[in-house]
Amino acid sequence: MPNLNHTLAVVTAAAALSVTALAAHPAAAAGSDRLTWTACPGQADPRQQCATVTVPLDYADPDGERITIAVSRIAAAKPGLRRGVLLTVPGGPGGSGVDVPSGAVKRLPQSVLDRYDLVGFDPRGVGRSTPVSCGLEHADLAMVKLRPWPAADGSIDDNLATARRVAETCARNGGPVLRSISTRNEARDVDRIREALGERRLSAWGTSYGTYAGAVYATMFPGRTDRIVLDSNDDPDPSRVGRGWLAAFGRGAEDRFPDFAAWASAPGNPDRVADTPDEVRPLFLDLAARLDAAPLPWPGANPAELSGNVLRETMLESLYADAKFPDLARLMLAGLGRRPLPAPVLPPDEAVQNTIAVSVGTLCNDVGWPADPAGYVRDVAAERAARPLTAGMPVNVMPCAFGPFAPGEPPVRVTGRGPANILLAQNLRDPATPYAGALKLRAALGDRARMVTVDSGGHDVYRANGNACGDAAVTDFLVTGRRPAGDVSCPAG
């Protein structure tokens, strides 16, 4: 699924509200007294409070069945400086965001914490909101199944069978909530959150898939936006949407792998796999091929073996952050017989079921996918030759090719119409949302946006990789509202 993880009505007429009609300072709005705030369950920061917002299951039938959206907040540290709400929009699709404020409060500078209520939410279908599940078998929850890694010889027969099975199971078990999940409806839900919070406008910080959701919100409800930060950006191409995000992994892995190669060959690295960076790529490809032919038993893992595709999947996940590089290096060393296999770490099946159901709902409800197997066979063969690191997976078949249901609405076309209040932040070498895709979002937004590009690798930019130049540009925008006069390029470091 892209970066782990629609419906029935036209864009609400409220999206056309003019900026001037809502020009009052958002802090002038009533506070959050429309919600009942209580302590949050689990390990949240003690300052974090939780509540629920009720929204229509179907926005075309606003008086019909209702579902709930779980929200959370950590109030602004200095009420006298309060600007309003900074809504954190999670990635995925299918990612939980209700505890994001507890993490963000540790990362963000005090100048931002002083001025904003940090607000998180679980999108519809996720976690503490009205949840969904496809009820998949345990074997189908393995990431090497959910991301369509071809067989060792390039065959996609197993991928086609898995895609059909998952589509049929989600259609049978997902229910009306799964059918309602889409980026359009996430944007509508966000606006209901804004209304419930008593805010005339809201600021937002969207990451990964949250950049697309944030851009869709800013397109559908331009007059209700204050300061929008989009961090690690998806290509908004309305003809492809999720198909394009999956395909982007091929380019992203190629952009990012040299950073791993330099780290994995550095003298003094206890997890060093080779003597020079140039040796790391062929070593990885050779090991993956050997494991294709002769997987190693790995009791407790899902699947219970270290295969070439398990190694490739670990590679893709490890490229998200330098801190994850040791995961790939240690698995390579185990595959080479230099280390024992690590103890497998598996998330609870229930959590995976939920994430996958929401991801399937979003990807399939946002846009139609081709159903002809022959097209996927051709695309996978070409991609395997062009980008061997990802072995054809990024252009392979997904459940959306066979359902589970057709999109209820067309995708949103992101445009430059609206206030000039958007700042994009982007790493040059992002494995999941590559720079080339971010340029597409920047072009779509036109003069509404500026982009800060950081000479760094990995996924996530703001307060994530220690780049003072990039962090300062985003902080200044959130605190003062000033965007750079033009796009900014920040050097490494």
N, C-alpha and C positions, 0 to 999 in steps of 0.2 A: 504494500500500500504506500502511496506517496506519503513519506514522512509521517508515518502514522500520525492517517486519516488526514422549484421543486415543486414548488407545489402549485397552488391552484388559482392564484389571483394575479392580476396585473400589479405593477408597481403602484403603491399607494400614492394618491394625489398629494399627500403631505410631503413627498419627496421634492416637490416643486416649490416648497416654501422659499421665499427669497431670503438672502442673507440679511438684508436690511430689516426684515420683519422680526428677526431674532438677534438683533445686534446688541441687545443689552448684555452686560457682563453676566456670565453664568452664575457667579457667586451671589447675584441678586435673587436667584431663584430660591424657592423654599427648600429647606433641607430634606433629609431622607425620612421624614416622619410618616410617609405613606407606607413604610415597611416596618415589620416587626423584627427587630434585630435581637439575636440571642448568641450565646457562646457557640463557637464552632466545634464539631466533634473532631477527634483525632489529635494530631500533633501540630496544629496550627499555632502561629504566634498568638500569645494571649491577647494582644490588641485586636486581633482579627475577629470580626463579628459576622454572623451569617443570617440570611433571610431567604425567602422565596418570592418570585414574581410569577404570577399566573398569566399565561398567554393563550391565544387560540391555537388549537391543534391545526386548524385550517383557517388562514386569514381571509379566505373567500366566504367563510361562515363565522364571522366574529362572535356571534352569540351562541355558537355550538359548543362542542366538547372543548375542555380546557386541559392544558398540561402545565407543569411547573418548571421553572428555571431557577436553579440554585445560584445565589449571588453571595458575595462576601465583600467586606471592606475593612481597611485600616484608615481611620480618619486622619486628616491633615494634622501634622504636628503643631502647626501654629495657625489656629483659626483666624487670626487677624490678617494673615497673609493668604488665606485660602483662595485659590483660583477657581476650583471646581473639582470635577471627577477626572481621574486618569484611568480609563477602563483598559484592562489588559485582555487582549484577544488571543486565545491560545492557538497553538498549531495543531497539526494532525493531517487531515481532519480526523476528529475523534479524541483529541487531547482534552484532558480536564484542566480547568483554569481556576477552580474555586479556591485553591490554596496558593495560587500564584502571588497574591499580595504578601503572604508570609515569607516567600522567597525574595520578592522584589524589594521589600523593606530593608533587606540586608545588603542589596546591591546598589540601590539608587542613592545619589548624593542628597545631602540634607536639604539643599535648596529646593529640590523637587518634592521631598517628603513634607517640607513645610507648607507647600502650596496646594497639594492635591490629596483628596481621598483616593487611595489605591483601591480599585474595585476589580474583583475577578468574578468569573461565572463559569459554570459548566454548560456548554451549549446544549440545545435540545437533544435528548437522547443519551447524554453523557452523565455518568457518575451519579451525583446527588440530584440532578434534574430527573424528570420522568425518564427512566432508563429503557434501553432496548437491548435485545440480544438475538442473534440468529440461531443459537443453540447448535453450534457446529461441534463436530466430533473433535476430541483432543488432538488427533493427528493433523487436522486441518487448521489448528492454531499455530503451527510452526511457521516462523517467518519465511523459511524456504518454500513453504506452500503459498503463503499469503502474498509474498512477492514472487512473481512467476519466473523463477529460475529454470531455464531449459535443462533437459537431460544432457549428459556428458557429450553425446553425439549431436546435440543441437535440436533433437526432437522436441516438439511441444505437445505431444499426445497427452502426457500426464497433466500438463498445464490446462489443456482444453477440458479434460475430465474434471479437474479441480474447480475450474471456473464455472462449469455447468452445475456441479454439485453445490457449491457455495451459493450461487444465484438461486437455485431451487430451494435450498434450505432457508435462506433469508426471506424469500417470498412467502414461504409457508409459515415461518415462525416470527417474522419481524413485526407484523401488525401495523396499525395505522400510524403509529409514531415514526417507524422507520420510513414509511412512505412519505412522511411530511418533511423529512430532513433534507435541507438544501442550503446553499449559501444565501440565496434570497431570503429564506425564512430566518436564517441566523441574523441577517441584517435587520429584519423586522423585529426579531426578539430583542436585539440590542436596543432598538428604539423604544421598546416597551420597558426595558431596564432603565433607560434614560428618564422616561416619563415617571416611573415608579420612584426614582431617586429624587424627583423634583427639580431636575436640571433642564434649563432651556437648551443648552448645548453641552456636549461632552468632548473631552479630549480622549485619545485612545493610543495605545501602544500595542500594535499587532506584530506577532512574530511568526515566521514561516507561513503555513496556510493562513494564519491570522492576518497576514498582509493582504491576501486576496479578499478575505472576509471584511477587513477594514476598508479596502478600496471599494468594495461593493457597497458598504454602508455609506461611504462618502459620496458615492454616485447616486444612490437611491435617496439619501437624506442630506444633501449638501448643506442646507441651511441649519442643520442641527449639529454641525461639527465645529470644534474649537481649534485644537492643535492635534494633528494626527501624525504619529511616527509609525512608519512601516519598516520593519527590521527583518532582513533576510527574505528577499522578495520573490514571489511567484510571478511567472509570465501569465498575464490575464487573458491571453488569446481566447475569445469566446467560442471559437470553433473547436477547441480542444480541451481547455480547462484541465481537469485531472489527468487526461491522457498526456498532455504536455508536461505536467509535473512529473509523472512517472518517467517519461522519456528523458527528462533533464538529468536524471541520475547518471546516465552514460557520460555526458559532458562534465558533470560535476565531479565524478570520481577521477576522471583524467586530469582535471584542473588541480585537484587536491592531493593526489597520490604522491607527487614529488615531495611534498612537505613530510609525509610519513617516511619516505625513502631516506631523506636527509637525517631525520631523527633516528631511524632504525639502524643507521650505519655510523652513528656518532661515537667516537672513542669515549670510553668511560660509561657508556650506557649499559646498565646491567641486563637489559633486554635486547641487546644488539643482535641483529640477525645476519649482517653482512659487513664487509670491510669498506665498501664504497656505496654511495647512493645508486650508481648505475647498476649495481648487482641486485638491488632489492626487487625491482619489478620482474625481471626474468625468474628470480627465485620464487616469488609469489605465484607467477603463472605456472611454473613447472610443478610446484607443490600442489596447486589446485588440480592440475591434470592428473597427478599421481593419486590424489585422494578421490578424484572421479573414478579411477580404475579400481582402487582398493581402499575404501573408507575404513577408518579406525573405529572400533567400538567405543561408545561414550555413554555408559550407563547413566540414566537419569536425565539426559538431555532429550529434547524434542526436535528432530528425530534422535534416536539413541546412537548416533554415529557422527564422527567428524568426516564429512564428505567434502568434495570440492565446492559445492554450493553453500554448505555451512561456512566454509572458510571465506567465500566471496561475500556472503551476507554479513559476516563479522567485519570484514574489511569495510563494507559500506557504512555500517554503524559506527565503526571506530574512527572514520574520517570526520565525524561531526565535531570533534574537539581534540586538541592535542592531549588532553588528560586521558583520552580513551585509546591513544596509540598503544600503550602496553597490552591492552586486550588482544589486539591483532598480533603483535609481536610474540606474545607468549603462546598464542594458539599456533602460530607458524613454527615456533621452536618445538612445541609438542608434536606437531605433524612431522617435523624433521627428525624426531626421536631424541632431541636434546633435553627435553623437559617432560614431566608427566602432564597429562591432560588436566586442566583446572577443574574444580568442582563446578558443575553446571548451575547457573542461576536462572530460574524460570519465574516470570510473574504469575500471579494467580490466574487460573483459567477464566474466572468470572470477569476479571478486569480486561483480559484480552478479548473475550467475547464481546464486551461492551464497546471497546475501541474499534474492533473490526466492523461491528454492525453499523456504527455511526460513519465510519470511513466508507463502507460500501454504500450506505444511503446517500452520502454527499456526492461521491464520485459518480454514481449511477443516476442520481436525480438531477445533477447539474447539467449534464450534456449526454447525448447519445453516443455510443461506441460502435465501431464497425463489428459486424457479426461473422464476416467471411473468414474461416480459418486459413485459407490460402494466403490472404494478405498478411496475417501475422507470421506465417512460415517465411514468406519473402523478407519481411522486415527484420525478423530475428536473425536470419542468415546474414543479411547485410550488416546489421549492428554487431554481430559476433566478430566479423572480419575487421570492422572499423575500430571497435572499442573492446578489446578482449578482457579488460579488467572486469566488466560487468556482463560479459558473455551473452548478450542479447536480451537479458531480463527487462531492461527499461522499455522496450517496445513490444513486449509480449502481451498475450491475452489476459484479461481480467474478467471477474464475474459480470461486469457491466455489459459485456458483449452478448450475454444471454439473459438479460433482465437485471435485477428481479422485477423491474417495472420501468416503464418509459418516463422520461422527464415530464413533469407537469407544466413547466414554464421554460422559456429559452434562457440561456445564461445572460447575465448582465454584461453589457459592453461598457467597460470603464473608459471614461472620456475626461477631457480637461475642463468640462463645464462645472463651475462651482468656485468657491473661495480658494485663494492661493494660500492654503494652510496645511500643506502636507510635506513632510520631510522623510525621504527614504534613506536608510542606512544599509550598507551592503559590503560584505567581504569580497575581495577579488577571487578567492579560491574557496567557494562554498560548495560542498559536495551534493547538497540536496536542492538548493535554490541558486543555481549558478549565476554568475555575473551577467551572462548573456540574456538570461530571462529577466533579471532586474532592469536591464536597459529597456526591455519591452514595456514593463510597467511604467518606467520613467517616461517613455515616449507617449504612452496612452494618456497619462495624466497631464502632459504638457506643462503649461505655465502654472498649474495648480501646485506643482511639486518642484523640489530641489532634491538632489541626491548627494549623500556623503559616502564616498567609496574608500574603503580601508584596505591597505596592502597587508592582508592577513588571510589566513586559512581558517576553515571551520564554519559552523552554522551558529548564528547569533552574533550580533555586533555590539549593541549598546551595553556597556558595563560588563562585557563578557570576555574580552580578550586584552584588556589593558592598554588599548590604544588611546592615548590622551587626546589626540587631535579629534578623532571620531567622537569620543565621549563628550568632549567639550562642546562640539557643534550641536549635538542632540540636547544636551543639558541646557545650553543657552536658548535653544528654540522653545523648550518646555517652560523655562522660567520667564523668558521675556517675550516670546512670540516672534522673535527675529529669526528669519531664515537667512542662510547665506545668500549673497547677491547672485551667485551662480553655483553650479555644481562644484563640489569640493573633493579633491583627492588627498588622502592622508597617507603619509609614508609609514612604513613598518615601524613598530615600536611604540 
